[in-house]
């Protein structure tokens, strides 16, 4: 089930005796943990009723013994077990029936202790890439647990919705462009989005709108978003802002081929829009979304600005200049700054 489904079920009824929490999306995991504790334990019961274990340090048998124990001081209990993946022997398949603890866990699930909720947390592995096989081993070992909650990373769309909702709740005036800058700067990390919106609330308050300068000043690693500022300025044909952004990137030691990659992507999107006869931001956004390329309104606005600054044949020439600049950066030329400044001057001529 998803975290949303878990929270909905928790509101409507009593929690299950055993859960398996999978995934490393810590913001949603924290919400679910807080909701579970509030459902099972009153504030007075927290001290005696909440127990923590880590399977890196404890055995599964010790955890199950604790779950079976009854306490005079805690009629209701939540036992949180971190490092659920540590129970698996390294290098052995999860399908092997002789892995210690599997049958004991199944016996406990068949006859759980009343008033006790046991949660196994595996937040070490991702759902994609090399971690997928490891996560499947964990799932197979804990297959006796019927209630499994999966904490997948936020998509770009869901991260933006989260940031928008949090900003509204905090009374932070965050425009579409600034919202995109914030989410891009934080790579869609929900926990960091929560922290940075709170910082912006304390810094800006509700009296004025958050600016891109506020984000660049407060948000860690937001300086990397200067790349987007460079792309946007070049797309508008703004020479002064382009040179200012380039100077910022150089002073911060930014990897310049990365900036060129973003710039090349911007021009390619503009070329597609040009060939499709698109003119407005709404047409651009709708066209790309229909073809499975998710872009937001602020990005569609950037593409439209690029179309205005580089009409027709000039757009093809700009793509060619970016190609040769990228090649020059990979050459043995002594000064990358010269290459980039020449590109900026040629694109804004």
Buried (B, 14 or more C-beta within 10 A) or exposed (E): EEBEEBBEBBEEEEBBBBBBBBBBBBBBBBBBBEBBBEBBBEEEBBEBBBBEBBBEEBBBEEBBEBBEEEBEEBEBBBBBBBBBBBBBEEEEEBEEEEBEBBEBBEEBBEEBBEBBBBBBBBBBBBBEEEEEEBBEBBBBBBBBBEBBBBBBBBEBEEBBBBBBEBBEEBEBBBBBBBBBBBBBBBBBBBBBBBBBBEBBBEEBEEEEEBBBEBBBEBBEEBBBBBBBBBBBBBBBBBBEBBBBBBBBBBEEEBEBEEBBBEBBEBBBBBBBBBEEEBEEBEBBBEBBEEEEEEBBBBBBBBBBBBBEBBEEEEBEEBBEBBEEBBEBBEEEEEEBEEBBBBBBEEBBE
